[in-house]
């Protein structure tokens, strides 16, 4: 069984525009994420989160951003950064 659906030209153009912008956004985010290792140094994590090192250390970490500490060697995972932003999304 096959069904045919006719949609107004304006709707199709708007739908195409939304799909294109979504694809561009997804590829852009993927490119940004691939520039950083899974476990980042503090400076790398600050760049990944688009903030200063000072903001990361003075605000984000005390507010719950998870930091891995192995004998003084600090790392922050991309997953922890993403979860922190999602958890603090208003």
N, C-alpha and C positions, 0 to 999 in steps of 0.2 A: 504494500500500500504506500503510495506516494502522495504527499500533500504539497501544494504550492502556496506560497505566502507572498503577497505584494505589499511592499512598504513604501511610504512616501520617500522621494529622493532626498529631502532635507534630513529625514531621520537616518537614512543610510549613510549620508555624509557625516553626520554627527557621530554615529556609531563607529565609523571608520576612524575618525579623529580621536575618539576616546581609546580605541584599541591601539592605534599608533603611539599615542602618548604613554600608555601603560607599558607597552613593549620597550620603548626608549628608556623609561624610568627603571624598568627591571634590569635591562642590560647595563645601564649606568651604575646602578647599585652593585651589580655583580662585579663590574670592573673595579669599583672602589674596594670592595671586600677582598678581591684577589690580590690587591697590592700589599696586603698586610698578612703576616703569619698568623696562624691560629692562636698562638700564645705570644702576646706582645709585651715589649718593655713598656715602662710607664710613658715615655715620650711618644712611642708608637700608638699606644692606647689613646692618649690625648688627641693625637691627630685623627685617629679613627673615629673618635667621638665628637670631633670638631669643637674642641675646647682647649683651653690652655692646661699645661701641666699643673699649674697652681689650682685651677678650678677642680681638676680631677682629684688632686690630693686633699684639698681643703673642704670640698663640698661633696663630690660624688662618692669617694671612698667612705667618709663618715656616714653618708646617707645609705650605705649598703652595697656599693659596688664591690663585688667579690674579687679579692686579690689572692693570688697563689704566692706563698712565701716559702721558698726552699733554701734554708740556711742563709737568709738575707737577700737571696736572688728573687726579685719581685717580677711576676708576670700576671697579665690580665688576659683572659680569653675573649675572643670575639663574641662567643656565646654569652659570656657574663655581661659584656657591654650592651648587647642587644636586649637581653633580659632586663637589665637595669633600666634602659629607656622604656621598654614596654611596661614595666611595673610602675614607673613614674609618669606614665602618660595620662594626662587629665582629660 
